[in-house]
Amino acid sequence: MEQANFSYIDVLSDGDNSFKQKLIEIVKNELPGEIEIYEQNMANLKFQDAAENVHKLKHKISILGMEESYQVAVNYEENLKKNSLDLRESFEKILMQMIQFINKI
């Protein structure tokens, strides 16, 4: 499994450490809440709402430089729209990995 990293954030910030820190803080502050909402929707079998959550979360995946995981999220979002749980386990492992990464920052 690929690892979260700051490669994309580094490109976006273009050497501006203050801007880089702001981006990191946004991810740190928003990610746990977005995951919690996704989990609530999944627990309540609200797959269309969960698909919208995945749509938001895939942008955080991209920001953390996880290109392969981004594609998993794209496919999982489409699956949820069809009420399919294919790729759920893979997607949720990605979420756990992201949380572990931001908790180390």
N, C-alpha and C positions, 0 to 999 in steps of 0.2 A: 504494500500500500504506500502510495506517495505521501510525503510529509508536507505539512503546511510550512510556509516560508514567507519571507518578506520581499521576494523578488519583484512582484508586481507593484507592491507599495513603494519599493525603491525606485522603480521606473516612474511611477506617478509623482513622487515627491521630488525627483530630479535633484537630489542633494540637499533639499530643504528639510533639515532635521525636525524643525518645529511642525511643518506640515505632515511629515511622516508620523510623528507622535500623535497628532490629531487624528489621523486615519486609524492608527492602532487603537486609540481610545474609543473611537466610534465603534469599531468591530468588537472590542472588549465589552462595551456597554450594551450594544444592541443584540449581539449573538445569543446570549443566554435566554433573553426574553422571547426572541423569535423562535428558538427551539422549544421553549415551554408552550407557546401557542400551537406550534406544529403538533407536539405531543398530545395536547388537549384535544385537538381536532381528530387526531388518529384514535384516541381513546373513545371518542364519541362517534366514530365511524363517519366523520364528515370529510370524505375523501376529496371533494371539490375544494373545500376550504384548505385542506392540507396541501393540495396541489398549489394553491396560491402562496402558502407558506414556503413550500419548496422553491417556488419561483423567486421569492425574496432571498432565501437562504443560498441559492446557487450563486448569487452575486457576491456574497461573503466568501464562498468557496473560491471563486475566481480571484477575489482580492487577496486571498491567502495563497495564491500561486498554485492551486491544485487543479491543473488542467484536465487530467483524467477523471478526477472526482466530479468536476463540473459536468462532464458528459454523462456520468452516472446520474447526476441530479436532473439533467435535461430529460433523460429517458424515464426516470422515476416520476417526474412531474407528469409526463404524458401517460404513464401507466395509471397514476392516480385519477386522471381525468376519465379513464376508462374503467374505474373502480377495480383496478388490478393492483395487487400489492407486490408484484414482481419488482425486485431491486430494493425493497424496504430495508432488509438487513444490511445490504451494502451501504445504502444511504445513511442509515443510523450509525454505522461504524465511522463513516466520514464525520458525522456530527460529533461523535465522542472524541475523535482525533483532534478536531478543531478546538473543542473545549479544553482538552488537555494542553494544546499548544498555547492558547491565550492565557490559561491559568499559570503558565510558566513565565509569562512576560512580566 
